[in-house]
Each structure stands twice: as structure tokens, then as C-alpha cells.
Amino acid sequence: MNIYDKKSVRCSKCDRFIGEIDYDAVVTLPKCGKCANPLPEGDDKVQYIVSKFNKNPANLISQT
């Protein structure tokens, strides 16, 4: 095999280059890592979810 027996694979959502596969292989709707799982890992996940669904972070502070 040489480099001409490969074709490039791009994300179906954001058109980012993912990699190369054999020319005769078939892939349906490939997705990159960010499009497949857009949530960040670890501690950043909480801040991401709060900021995504709650547009005003001042509402989260409990006033007693």
C-alpha cells in the first residue's frame, strides 16, 4: 500500500480532519472527538453545565 490507497476522513458536523482510512472502506457520518462528546471531562464539567443552562450565574448564589 502507498499513500494513494487512503482517503481522508472529515467530521460530518464541523468538517475537521479526523484521519485516513483505506480507500475502499465506508464510513457513515464520522464525528470528531469534540462533536461526539462535547462535554468536558472532570471538574470543568460542572461549570460547563451550569453556564450552559443558567445564563445568569448570580441566580445560583443563595441569599439567606
Sequence and secondary structure as in RCSB ss.txt:
>XXXX:A:sequence
MNIYDKKSVRCSKCDRFIGEIDYDAVVTLPKCGKCANPLPEGDDKVQYIVSKFNKNPANLISQT
>XXXX:A:secstr
  GGGEEEEE TTT  EEEEEETT   SS   HHHH  S  TTHHHHHHHHHH S GGGGS   
